[in-house]
Amino acid sequence: MALCIAVSSLAGWAALGSNRGWTKTTVDHKHLDLVTGLEYPVSENRFVPGIELLALSWISAAVLFGASLIRFQRKQQTTTHEM
């Protein structure tokens, strides 16, 4: 399960833009005005996950993996027979 979380988060991060900065909800693009020849910025509403979301998912995968390594031992109950 931990490996699945780590791999799927890496694949999702790469597929959505692999931003090495913070998560963005808008992306700016430069457009060229055909009449004047000047460039101007245009904002596009798009979700681009940042490195902090990738780190958070890898940390949760590591915690899940670490929790899977913990073994709980059952306490054996001793019964005494009195005669």
C-alpha positions in Angstrom: 0.0 0.0 0.0 2.8 2.4 0.8 4.6 1.7 -2.5 1.3 2.3 -4.3 0.9 5.7 -2.6 4.5 6.7 -3.4 4.3 5.6 -7.0 0.9 7.0 -7.8 1.7 10.3 -6.1 4.9 10.6 -8.2 3.0 9.8 -11.4 0.2 12.3 -10.6 2.7 15.0 -9.7 4.6 14.4 -13.0 1.4 14.2 -15.1 0.0 17.5 -13.7 3.1 19.5 -14.3 5.8 18.5 -11.9 6.2 21.9 -10.4 9.3 22.1 -8.1 7.9 25.1 -6.3 4.7 25.6 -4.3 1.3 24.4 -5.5 -0.3 26.8 -7.9 -3.9 27.3 -8.9 -3.3 29.8 -11.7 -0.6 29.7 -14.4 0.5 32.9 -16.3 1.1 32.7 -20.0 2.5 35.4 -22.3 0.4 36.3 -25.3 1.3 38.5 -28.2 -1.0 41.2 -29.4 -1.2 40.9 -33.1 -1.8 44.6 -33.7 0.7 46.2 -31.5 3.2 43.4 -31.2 3.4 43.7 -27.4 3.4 40.8 -25.0 0.9 40.7 -22.2 0.3 38.1 -19.4 -2.9 36.0 -19.3 -3.8 34.0 -16.2 -5.2 30.5 -16.7 -7.0 28.7 -13.8 -5.2 25.4 -13.6 -4.1 23.2 -10.7 -0.4 22.4 -10.7 0.7 20.4 -7.7 3.9 21.5 -6.0 6.7 19.7 -4.3 5.1 20.0 -0.9 2.2 17.7 -1.9 4.7 15.2 -3.3 6.7 15.3 0.0 3.5 15.0 2.1 2.4 11.9 0.2 5.9 10.3 0.4 6.0 11.1 4.2 2.6 9.4 4.6 3.7 6.4 2.6 6.8 6.2 4.8 4.7 6.3 8.0 2.4 3.7 6.6 5.4 1.5 5.7 6.9 2.0 9.2 3.6 1.2 10.8 3.5 -2.1 8.9 6.8 -3.1 10.3 5.6 -2.9 13.9 4.8 -6.3 15.3 2.5 -6.6 18.3 3.1 -9.6 20.5 0.1 -11.2 22.2 0.4 -11.7 25.9 0.0 -15.3 26.9 -2.4 -15.8 29.7 -1.3 -18.3 32.2 -3.9 -20.2 34.0 -3.3 -21.8 37.4 -5.2 -24.8 38.4 -5.7 -25.0 42.1 -6.5 -28.3 43.7 
